[in-house]
Amino acid sequence: MPLDLKENETIDDLQYKGLILIQKKEGFRFGIDAVLLANFTDVKKDDTVLDIGTGTGIISILLAGKTEAKTIYGLEIQKEIAEMAGRSVILNNLQDRVKIVQGNIRNGFEYFKPSSLNVIVTNPPYIPYGRGLVNNSDSKAVSRHEISCSLEDIISASSRLLVPGGQLAMIHRPERLVDVLSLMRTYSVEPKYIRFIHPRAYRKANLFLIKGTRGGNPELKMMEPLYIYDLQGRYSEEINKIYDRS
């Protein structure tokens, strides 16, 4: 094994092109939302990409495997988690393309120049600060609640960091849809595509994917819904395609 694992860490198979990831046994672990967002994001050859709140590095590493992006920056506020993500980058031999940066998007201009990024992707904390039960684990709390940065912090910084015509891609919960749309418009990131994610047919959506363009013209397109499971309780055909399963 190229790197020694720390106590309470595992190496998990991402089930895509042999990519692997270090995660804590007890802590915030990636879910299917990160995989769906990586698949949803449009990244062109030689693009420069920023993954805000990269956590374990899951989205940055998947994008490196799925795209020909030139450089992918994974920004993570938690020092220990950022260090762990950096070791995952080395495990996958991606250090020439994926760079983990420890810091807060509120201070994003200390790390990145304005209008310098082609794509920004984020799986942000879903719960506004002060709402819901806060997990006793600081790591989980920061990942799930807007403690260290807010949705507005992310969208406002993204607008300034993206090149004109650059894309912001995000996954969030339906109860925050109005917040997301309103803040995108406020900060000149025009919502262009939205897709609702349902556990299965005849169940209400529990997540949505959205892409916006900095300075884009108004025109929001509703994509077909995405179902995680089929009626027999198995992964849907589309989910199997996303995971590159035969």
C-alpha positions in Angstrom: 0.0 0.0 0.0 1.6 3.3 -1.0 0.4 5.2 2.0 -0.1 4.1 5.6 -3.7 4.5 6.8 -4.4 6.4 10.0 -6.5 5.1 12.8 -10.2 5.0 11.9 -9.5 5.2 8.1 -10.4 2.8 5.3 -9.7 2.7 1.5 -12.9 2.3 -0.5 -13.4 1.4 -4.2 -15.2 4.1 -6.1 -16.3 1.4 -8.6 -15.1 3.6 -11.5 -11.9 3.1 -13.5 -10.1 1.6 -10.5 -10.3 4.9 -8.5 -10.1 4.6 -4.7 -10.7 6.9 -1.8 -9.6 7.2 1.8 -12.4 7.7 4.2 -13.0 7.7 8.0 -14.8 4.7 9.4 -16.7 7.1 11.6 -17.2 10.5 10.0 -18.8 12.0 7.0 -18.6 9.5 4.1 -19.5 10.2 0.5 -22.9 9.2 -0.9 -24.5 8.8 -4.2 -25.1 12.6 -4.4 -21.4 13.2 -5.0 -21.3 10.6 -7.8 -24.4 12.1 -9.5 -23.0 15.6 -9.3 -19.7 14.6 -10.8 -21.6 12.9 -13.7 -23.9 15.9 -14.2 -21.1 18.6 -14.4 -19.9 19.7 -17.9 -16.1 19.8 -18.0 -14.3 20.3 -21.3 -10.7 19.4 -22.2 -8.2 21.7 -20.5 -10.7 23.3 -18.2 -9.7 24.6 -14.8 -12.2 23.4 -12.2 -12.9 24.2 -8.6 -14.7 21.8 -6.3 -15.9 23.8 -3.3 -16.1 21.7 -0.1 -14.3 18.8 -1.6 -14.3 16.8 1.7 -12.7 13.4 1.0 -11.9 14.6 -2.5 -14.6 12.3 -4.1 -15.9 14.8 -6.7 -12.4 16.0 -7.7 -11.1 12.5 -8.1 -14.1 11.4 -10.1 -13.9 14.4 -12.4 -10.2 13.6 -13.0 -11.3 10.1 -14.0 -14.2 11.2 -16.1 -12.9 14.3 -17.9 -9.9 15.8 -19.5 -9.8 18.8 -17.2 -6.3 20.4 -17.0 -6.4 21.2 -13.3 -9.0 20.4 -10.6 -8.7 22.2 -7.3 -10.5 20.7 -4.3 -11.1 23.4 -1.6 -11.7 22.0 1.9 -11.9 24.1 5.1 -11.2 21.3 7.5 -7.4 20.7 7.8 -7.5 17.0 8.7 -10.0 16.2 6.0 -8.0 18.2 3.4 -4.9 16.2 4.3 -6.8 13.0 3.9 -8.1 14.0 0.5 -4.5 14.9 -0.5 -3.4 11.3 0.3 -6.3 10.0 -1.8 -5.0 12.1 -4.7 -1.6 10.5 -4.3 -3.0 7.0 -4.1 -4.7 7.5 -7.5 -1.5 9.1 -8.9 -3.5 12.3 -9.8 -1.3 14.9 -8.2 -0.3 16.4 -11.5 -4.0 17.3 -12.1 -5.8 17.4 -8.8 -4.7 19.9 -6.2 -6.2 20.0 -2.7 -6.3 23.5 -1.1 -7.1 23.9 2.6 -9.2 27.0 3.1 -12.6 28.7 3.2 -14.4 29.9 0.1 -15.1 33.1 2.0 -11.4 33.8 1.4 -11.4 32.4 -2.1 -9.6 35.3 -3.6 -6.5 34.4 -1.5 -6.2 31.2 -3.5 -7.8 31.9 -6.9 -7.9 34.9 -9.2 -11.2 36.5 -10.3 -12.5 35.2 -13.6 -10.0 32.4 -13.7 -12.1 29.2 -13.4 -14.1 27.5 -16.2 -16.2 25.3 -13.9 -17.2 25.3 -10.3 -18.9 22.3 -8.7 -20.1 22.0 -5.2 -22.0 19.6 -2.9 -22.6 22.2 -0.2 -23.9 21.8 3.3 -27.6 21.3 3.0 -28.9 22.7 6.3 -28.9 26.4 7.1 -27.1 27.3 10.3 -29.3 27.2 13.3 -31.8 24.8 11.8 -32.0 21.1 12.6 -30.0 19.0 15.0 -26.2 19.6 14.9 -24.1 16.4 15.0 -21.8 16.1 17.9 -18.9 15.4 15.5 -17.5 18.7 14.3 -16.5 17.2 11.0 -20.0 16.0 10.2 -21.6 19.2 11.4 -19.4 21.3 9.1 -20.2 19.0 6.2 -24.0 19.1 6.8 -24.7 22.6 8.3 -23.8 26.0 7.0 -21.4 26.7 9.9 -18.3 27.7 8.0 -19.8 29.1 4.9 -23.3 29.8 3.6 -25.0 29.1 0.3 -24.7 32.8 -0.4 -21.0 32.7 0.3 -20.6 29.9 -2.2 -22.7 31.4 -5.0 -21.4 35.0 -4.7 -17.7 33.8 -4.7 -18.4 31.5 -7.6 -19.8 34.3 -9.7 -16.6 36.3 -9.3 -14.3 33.4 -9.7 -15.9 32.0 -12.9 -14.9 33.2 -16.3 -17.8 34.9 -18.3 -19.9 32.0 -19.5 -18.4 29.6 -16.9 -20.6 27.0 -15.2 -21.6 26.5 -11.6 -23.0 23.0 -10.9 -24.6 22.1 -7.6 -26.7 19.4 -5.9 -29.1 20.4 -3.1 -32.4 19.5 -1.4 -35.7 20.6 -2.9 -36.6 22.7 0.1 -33.7 25.0 -0.8 -34.6 25.4 -4.4 -36.0 28.9 -4.1 -32.8 30.0 -2.2 -30.6 28.5 -4.9 -32.5 30.1 -7.8 -32.8 33.5 -6.1 -29.1 33.7 -5.1 -28.0 32.6 -8.6 -30.0 35.4 -10.2 -28.8 37.9 -7.6 -25.1 37.1 -8.4 -25.5 36.9 -12.2 -25.3 33.1 -12.5 -28.3 32.3 -14.7 -29.9 28.9 -13.9 -29.9 26.9 -17.2 -30.6 23.2 -16.3 -32.3 21.6 -13.4 -32.9 17.9 -12.8 -34.9 16.4 -9.9 -33.6 13.1 -8.3 -36.2 10.6 -6.9 -35.5 7.5 -4.9 -37.8 5.7 -7.3 -40.8 6.3 -9.5 -43.9 7.6 -7.7 -41.8 9.0 -4.9 -41.2 12.7 -4.4 -37.8 14.1 -5.2 -35.3 14.3 -2.4 -32.4 16.1 -4.3 -32.0 18.2 -7.3 -29.1 19.0 -9.7 -28.7 22.5 -11.2 -26.3 24.1 -13.6 -26.0 27.9 -14.1 -23.9 30.1 -16.4 -22.2 33.3 -15.3 -23.8 36.0 -17.3 -26.1 33.6 -19.3 -29.3 34.5 -20.9 -32.6 33.6 -19.0 -33.8 30.2 -20.1 -34.2 27.4 -17.6 -34.6 23.9 -19.0 -36.2 21.1 -17.0 -34.5 17.8 -17.5 -36.0 14.4 -17.2 -36.2 13.1 -13.6 -33.5 10.7 -12.4 -34.6 7.6 -10.5 -32.1 5.9 -8.2 -34.0 2.6 -8.0 -36.4 0.8 -10.3 -39.7 -0.6 -9.2 -38.1 -3.9 -8.2 -35.7 -2.1 -5.8 -32.6 -2.5 -8.0 -30.4 0.3 -9.2 -32.0 1.9 -12.3 -30.5 1.5 -15.7 -29.2 5.1 -15.7 -27.5 4.7 -12.3 -25.7 1.6 -13.6 -24.6 3.6 -16.6 -23.3 6.4 -14.4 -21.2 3.8 -12.5 -20.1 2.3 -15.8 -21.5 -1.1 -15.0 -22.3 -3.5 -17.8 
